[in-house]
Amino acid sequence: RALWDINRGLGRDEANRVIIEAQFSFTPTIGFPAAAQLTVDTAQTLYGDPAAATVQQAFADRGILAPPT
């Protein structure tokens, strides 16, 4: 559901780019919180603070990350 919220928050094209680009940094043993944080970091790199906050909030709503500050 977090990925769907990211899609709705950023729009399909931006969300897909963030999600796919983030996966290039995943390792075989990465945990879900670390993967979520890498996705936030990728959004920050690609689209800046508003996108990163949208992504972080999607994961925070599911109890995976803390809410954006």
C-alpha positions as CSV (number, residue, x, y, z in Angstrom):
1,R,0.0,0.0,0.0
2,A,2.9,2.4,0.7
3,L,4.0,2.1,-3.0
4,W,0.5,2.9,-4.1
5,D,0.4,6.0,-1.9
6,I,3.8,7.0,-3.4
7,N,2.3,6.6,-6.9
8,R,-0.7,8.7,-5.9
9,G,1.5,11.3,-4.2
10,L,4.1,11.8,-6.9
11,G,2.3,10.7,-10.0
12,R,3.0,7.5,-11.9
13,D,6.1,8.5,-13.8
14,E,8.0,10.1,-10.9
15,A,6.9,7.3,-8.5
16,N,8.0,4.5,-10.9
17,R,11.4,6.2,-11.4
18,V,12.0,6.6,-7.6
19,I,10.9,3.0,-6.8
20,I,13.0,1.4,-9.6
21,E,16.0,3.6,-9.1
22,A,16.0,2.8,-5.3
23,Q,16.0,-0.9,-6.0
24,F,19.4,-0.6,-7.6
25,S,20.8,0.1,-4.1
26,F,19.1,-2.9,-2.4
27,T,21.2,-5.8,-1.3
28,P,20.1,-9.4,-1.0
29,T,19.9,-9.1,2.8
30,I,18.3,-5.6,3.1
31,G,15.5,-5.2,5.6
32,F,12.3,-3.4,4.8
33,P,13.0,-0.3,6.9
34,A,16.4,0.1,5.2
35,A,14.8,-0.4,1.7
36,A,12.2,2.2,2.6
37,Q,14.9,4.7,3.7
38,L,16.8,4.1,0.5
39,T,13.6,4.9,-1.4
40,V,13.2,8.1,0.5
41,D,16.8,9.0,-0.2
42,T,16.3,8.3,-3.9
43,A,13.2,10.5,-4.0
44,Q,15.3,13.3,-2.3
45,T,18.1,12.9,-4.9
46,L,15.8,12.8,-7.9
47,Y,13.0,15.3,-6.9
48,G,14.0,17.1,-3.7
49,D,12.4,17.7,-0.3
50,P,8.7,17.6,-1.2
51,A,9.0,14.2,-3.0
52,A,11.1,12.8,-0.1
53,A,8.5,13.9,2.4
54,T,5.7,12.3,0.4
55,V,7.6,9.0,0.2
56,Q,8.6,9.1,3.9
57,Q,5.0,9.8,4.9
58,A,3.8,6.8,2.9
59,F,6.1,4.5,4.8
60,A,5.4,6.3,8.1
61,D,1.7,5.7,7.6
62,R,2.5,2.0,7.6
63,G,4.7,2.2,10.7
64,I,7.9,1.4,8.7
65,L,9.6,4.8,9.1
66,A,9.2,7.8,11.3
67,P,7.1,10.7,9.9
68,P,9.0,13.4,8.1
69,T,10.1,16.3,10.2
